[in-house]
């Protein structure tokens, strides 16, 4: 396929570097590429292209205009390219594989398609995976994808509505299984009530999180799918009941002990008749022996490659003041090398909100990386949120310019003040709504643009500086929702 890329004078060199030998370039009579019009495109082609024999013309993704007549006149498709020139290198290889759009920039269209392709591949690999264990119809271990187990902390102490809402939000975030944490004061009736609520809320596999034999037995009587956890203190009591129920169980070392204790407890569980075992060598927090615990995991997996392994990532993310995104991605990659089958997170503190979704995506990335025998990059799925993979073209400081200054005076708008706040999604889920409150109306929207457009339409502002200020605050509110952060008007973001 022969491709022609149209640009303006300012971006010409960037475009030529990005396309290399994969496309021809035509430069329209405008500095800013986004200002190319149908007339300017025709004029540039007429001036610089003596014999147009191209199959496709890419115009900049930010161009606004109707190029249907240009297509008819040239006998060549005209489609939106990427918004930024540096993305042309990604887009061009797909030109002969798909039809690009006249409305959606190629970078956005390609990102969606690449992500769909990646997710389809993950599902294909999962369908073909061979696993030693299944919870319901979900594969655990083997070469299946690492599954995310999300703990509802103190599930036995929550009221029905709160527990159901939390389980539902965890499922929406991507949890593969739900763990019901039992409080220290929980009764068997509390456990059975929590399991009943969970069963009414989700079809995902459920686990009970306690060492108390009485609570484990109550959970088994209620049809729990997985037991957390067994050690020497409870195996002899609950082991036969677990064996009779045919339920898998997670085995841990005794408190304060290490690898040898885990091996002994695994043998005790087998002697009690428990056939399906998951080993938890215990991932220690940073500062408390994480290196040694990783060695334990490696040693166990090398000696027992067919036994699924439990990886308690929450032990680390909850005990480090760092954004959970990178920590989860890194630990998930380490877990993949150590044979981890279950990634456990309580997503409890504010700083770890989003961990369920982050681990789900990371597990998909590691599965694709393993299949491609590559590092987890350029997969179509990523965990880059606050930073960026490629930097947009920066401007140079002009020779003459006006130094911006903040206005020291502030005049109240005669139309009145507007208070900006956000209504976040439930339990740390990203998304939500922006709320702009004026004495005459309360406006709710999902983006700064639509809220501001409504404010202007209703004529709720009369001063330019007020409108500029509102635009700034509304955009901060929108970013807070996108990143799952809190927002307070006039605070630095």
MOLINFEN-V886228 format. One record per helix or strand. SS is the DSSP state (@ for helix, = for strand). FROM is the first residue (numbers start at 0). LEN is the number of residues. If there is no record, write none. Layout:
# MOLINFEN-V886228
((SS | FROM | LEN) (SS | FROM | LEN))
This chain:
# MOLINFEN-V886228
((= | 2 | 5) (@ | 11 | 8) (= | 23 | 4) (@ | 32 | 3) (@ | 37 | 11) (= | 55 | 4) (@ | 67 | 7) (= | 76 | 4) (@ | 84 | 10) (@ | 105 | 23) (= | 132 | 3) (= | 137 | 3) (= | 146 | 6) (@ | 154 | 3) (@ | 159 | 14) (= | 176 | 5) (@ | 187 | 14) (= | 204 | 5) (@ | 212 | 9) (= | 225 | 5) (@ | 234 | 11) (= | 247 | 5) (@ | 258 | 13) (= | 276 | 4) (@ | 289 | 14) (= | 308 | 3) (@ | 313 | 4) (@ | 323 | 14) (= | 339 | 6) (@ | 349 | 3) (@ | 354 | 18) (= | 418 | 6) (@ | 425 | 3) (= | 431 | 7) (= | 440 | 5) (@ | 447 | 10) (@ | 463 | 20))
